[in-house]
Amino acid sequence: MSSSRKAFVRDGAALLGAEGISRVIVFGVSFVVARHAGLEALGTLALVQSLLAYATVAGDAGLGTNAVRVIASRQDDSPVIRDTFLLQTGLTFAALLVLIPVTAQASSWDLALSLALVPVATAMRTSYVLQGRLHAVAAAKARVGGNLATGLSGVLVAALGGPLWAIGLSYSFGAIVTTIAVNAASRFNLSSITAGFRLGAMVGLLRKNLGLALFTVLVHAYSSLLIVFAQYGPTPELLVQASVATRVLLLLVIPSQILGGIVLPRLVGSAKSKLSLILGAPFLVGLLIAFCSYFAAPTYVPLLFGESSMGSVAAVQAISWQVPFSMASSVLLAYLLSKGRYWLSSGIQLIGLLVQLAACWALAARGAELYVFSIVVSEIALVLLLIFARLLWVYSARHRA
């Protein structure tokens, strides 16, 4: 096995282990909330997190992915790190000015404010430095530490019967711990951000990455649509069951998210796509995960969320089939992003979002099982569009040659 292949496997294993441990720890909070505060409280928490995550998306604006590409290409990374940090922090605060009142109206001011520090801490996190320099182990350690802080504090507060806003603070606490650990590992010096301040250069960077910023917003809209749309569904149970199903899905797609993260910097500047090596096997792994989740859901869903969650089992089974297609789309999207095809990626993601929106509208009145299957339908559409775009691009390149 070549050294690059060994590094790929090593980084993938480190991130998979860390992300798996981290998600299980954090999901312990969800399980305790569901058992002690009820599934409706879990649905409210999921809705607030989904809404405030738009501040994280607006703050990221695709700048993190751009920074990974610059750092991975071995260019001088000091300016892009400084500009990315300042832009992401400023954009996040601007987005929160709009989102906090909206979120408070949908839930409460105390819960919205308690979770508002999560996007702020995320914006100030220089994880793109570790990703671009292929320091996966350091990133993994930081993730575990931060999520351990969230899990321990959140479970304790929930088990003691604390209010929902206090549980929300545990997520902010964990995000801050993760940011401190990541910035220490990347050797980020906060005092260096004011040196060589370049407003014009930052505005130019933002304009340059508008396509990537749009892509980032569309990705979050796509992933949060089931929860947001369910709030306006025909019955309150739709939001509850969709919340349980999407919480489980966040665990199931861990390999997909990690795969996209470690593939992207390795494809930057690569003349050979390597897609044949990293597309087929992940799809089969995702298929195995989906099968296991489908048949085990009647056992693990009530075990984790309590007997009152039995009505959500069918929804969990249905949403599990998104996993193999998510594995495939993460690789194909990473390839397009590594080549700077931001507008094309955004266009494809927009079509996927519209497909999911149409499916949600058509299936909302037919029960949670069919409703959550909307994201499976849209993920299949995404994969087909990405494969078509990839083949068309290859054909065009050969034709020009």
N, C-alpha and C positions, 0 to 999 in steps of 0.2 A: 504494500500500500504506500502511495506517495506521501510526502510530508504534508502537502496541501490537503489531501484526502484525510489524513490523520487529524489535521487541525480542524477540518470541517466536522468530523465525527466527534472529536473532543469537545468542541464548542457547542455542538448540538446537544450532546449528552449533558454538559454542564447546565445549559439553559433549560433543557427539558426537565432535569431534576429540580433545579431551583424554582422554575415556574410552577411545576407540579406541587412542590411543597408549599410554595407561597400561596397558590390559589386555594389549596385545601385548608391552610391556616385561616385565610381571609373568609373563606366560605363557612368556616365554623361560626362566624358572626351571623351569617344568613340563617344557618340552621337553628342557632339559639334564638334569634329574633322570631323565626317562624314558630318555634315551640312555646316561647314565653309571651311574645307580644301578638302573635297571630299572623296569618298569611296576609291579611289586609295591611298590616304595618310593613311587612316585607315588600308588598307591592308599592306602597308609598315611598319607601326607601329607594327602591329600584327606579321609580319615576324621577325622583329628585336627582339621583346620580346621573341618570340619562340626560336630563335637562342641563345640569351644570357641566357635564362633560363637553357641551358645546363650547364652553369657555376654553377648555383645554385644546379643542380642535381649532378654534379661532386663533388661539395663541400659538399653536404649532405652525399653522399656515403653510405646512409643507417645508418649513425651514429646517426642521430636524433631518428630514430625508436628504435635502440638498447638502447639509453639513456633512452627513455621512459620505456622500459621493465625493465631496471635496477632500475630506480627510483621508478616505480610502485611496484616492488617486495620488496621495503623497505630496499634495501641494502645500504651500505655506498656510497653515490652518489657524494661526492666531487671529487674523482679521475676521474670518467667518465665524469663529467661536464667539468672539466679542459681539459681533453684529447679531448673531442668532440669539444669544442670551438676552440682549437688550430689546430686540424686537418681540421675542416671544413673551417676555415679562410685560411689556407695555400693552401688547395686544390682548393679553389675558385680562389685565385689569380693566381695559376698555370694554371687553365682552361681559365681564361680571357686572358692570354698572347696569347693563341691560337685563342680564339673565337672573340676577338675584331677585329683583321684584317679580319677574314672571314666575320663577320657581316658588317664591313665597306665596303667591296667589294660588298656585296649584297644591301647596301643602301648608307650610307655616314659615314664618320668618326665622324662628330659632333653628329649625332643621336646615333651611337654606344657608344660613350664615355659618352653621357648624361644619357644613361640607364645602364651603366656598374656598377654604384654604387648600383643598386638594388640587384644583387647577393652578393655583398660585405656586405651590411647591413643585408641581410638574413642569411649569414654565421655566423655573429657575434650575432645573435639573439638566446637567450636561451629559446625558446618557449617549448622545450622538457621538461624543468623543470616544467613549469606550467601544461603541459599535463600529465606528470607522477605523479604529486601530486594532480591531479584532481581539479586544480584551474581554472575551465573553465570561471568563471565570469571575473577574472583578464585578461585572454587571450582575452576575448570578448571586454573588454574596450580598450585594446591596439590596437586591430584590427580596431575598429571604429575610434579611434583617428588618427591612421596612414592613413587610407583611406580617412578620412575627409580632412586631409592635402593634399593628392593627388588630391582629387576631386575639392576642392576649388581652389587650385593653377592651376591645369590643365584646368579647365573650364574657368578661368579668362584669362589665356594665349591664349587658343584656340579662345575664343570669341573676343579677341583683335587682332586676326589675327597673333599671334606670330608664329615663325618658328617651324617646327616639333621637332627639337632638344630641344627647350625650353619647349615644351610640355613633351618631354621625361624626362626632369629634374624634373617635378612634381612627376613622379613615384619614382624617386630616393629620393626626399624629403620625400614623404610619407613612404617609406621603412625605412628611417633613424628614423623618428618619431616613427614608430611602434617598432623598435629595442630598442630605448631608453625606451619606456614605458614597453615593455616586460621584459627587463633586470632589470628595477627598481622593477617591481612586483615580479620577481623571486629572488630578492636580490642578484643578481650576482655582484661580486666585481672584477673589471678588474685587480686589482693588485694581485689577488690570482692566476692568471693563471701561473705566473712564479714560484710560490712556488712548490717545489717538481717536477720540470720539468723531465719528464720520456720519453725520445725519444724511447727507446726500447719498453716500454709499449704501446706507441701510435702506433708504427709499428705493434705490435702484435694485437692490437685492430682492426687496418685496415685490417689485414690479416684475422682475425676471421670473419669479416663482409663483405667479398668479395661478398658472395652470395646476401646479402642485398644491397650492393652497385650496383651490376648488376641489381637487381630488380628496384632500384630507377631510374637508367638510362633508363631502358626499359619502365617504366611507362611514363616518359616524352616523350620519342620517340614515344610512342603509342598515347599520347594526342596531340602532335604537328605535327604528320605526315600529317594530312589533309592540314595544312598551308604550310609546307615545300614542299610537293609534288606538291601542286597547283602552286607553283612558276615556275615549269617546265611544266605546263599544256599546252594544245593546244591553249588556248586563255587567254588573260589578265583578262577577266571577271570571270574566274574560281577562281582566287585568291581573287578577290573582294567579290564574293558571298560566298566563303568558309570562308572568314574572318568575314563577317556578321553573318553567321550561327554559327560559333564557338564562337563568342562573346556572342551570345544569349545562347548557350549551357553552357557557364561558369556560367551564372545565374541560369539556370535550374538545374544544378547538385550540387548546394550549399547543399541541404539536404544530398546528397550522400556523399560528402566530409566530412561533419560534422559527419555523422553517423559513418564512418570508424574511425575518430579521437577519438570519445568518447567510441567506442566499444573496441578498441585495449587495452588500459590500464586495462579495466575491465575484459578482458579475460585472462590476464597474471596470471598464477598460478591457474586458475579456473579449477576444476575437471569437472564441468558441462559446456558443451559448450554454453548453452543458445541460440543457433542459432534458435531454434523453436520460441523463443520470439521476435527475432529481424530481421527476414528474410522475412516472409510473408507480414507483414503489410507495411514495406518500399516499397516492390515491388508494392503493390496496390497504395500507395501514389504516387510513380513514374509514374504509369500508368495514374493516374488522372492528374498529371502535364503535361504529354505528350498530353493527350486529350485536355486539356485547351489550351496549346500552339499551337497545330495543328489548332484548330478552330479560335483562336484569332490572329494568325500570320498575316493575311491580314490587320488587323487593327493596331496592335502595331508595326510592323516592319517599315512601312513608317512613323508612328508617331514618332518613336525614331530616325531613321536614315535618314529621308527625303524621298521625293517622288521618288528620283532616286534609292532607294533601293527596289522598288517593284519587280524587277527581282530576288531578293534574297528570296522572301517569300516562294517559293516552297522548297528551300534548308533548310530554317529554319523549315518548317513543317516536312521534312524528318528526320532531325537530332534530332528532339524532341523525337523520339521513342527510342533513346538511354537511356533516363533517367531511366525507370524502371529497365532495365538490369544493369545500373550503380549502382543503389541502392542495388541490390542483390550482385553484384561482390564486392562492397566495404565491405560488411559484411563478405563474404566468405574469401576475402583476409586478412582482419583484423584477422580472426581466425587463418589462416595459419601463419601469421607473429607473432602473440602472442605466438605461440608454437615453434617459431624459425625455421620454415620450409622455409628458405630463398631460397635455391636452387630450391625447388619445385615451389615456387611462381614465381621465375625468369623464370623457364622453361615454365610455363603456360602463363606468360605474353609475352614471346618471341613468342609462338605460336599465341597468339592474335595479336601481332604486324605483324607477317608474313601474317596472314589472312587479316588484314586491308591493308597491302601493296599490296597484290594480288588483292584485291577488288578495290583499288584506281587505279592500273594500268589498270584493265579491264574496269572501269567505267568512267575514266577521260574524254574520248572523247564523252560521252553520256549525258553531261550536269551536272550542279552543283547539281541538285536534286538527281540524282543517285550517283554522286561522293561522296557527304557527307554521303550517306546512308552506305558507307563502314564501318564507325565506329559503326553503329548499328549492322551490320553483325558480326563484330569482337567482339563486346561486348556480343552478344548472344553466340558466340563460347567460350568466356572467362567463362561465367556463367556455361555452360554445362561442361567444363573441370574442373572447381572448384568443382562443385557438384560431378562429378565422382571421383575426388581426395579425397574429403571428405568421400564419401561412401566407397571407397577403404581403406582409413585409418582406419575407424571405423571397417570394416570387419577384417582387419589385426590385430587390437588390440584385438578384441574378439577371433580371432583364436589363438593368442598367449596366451590369458588367459585360 
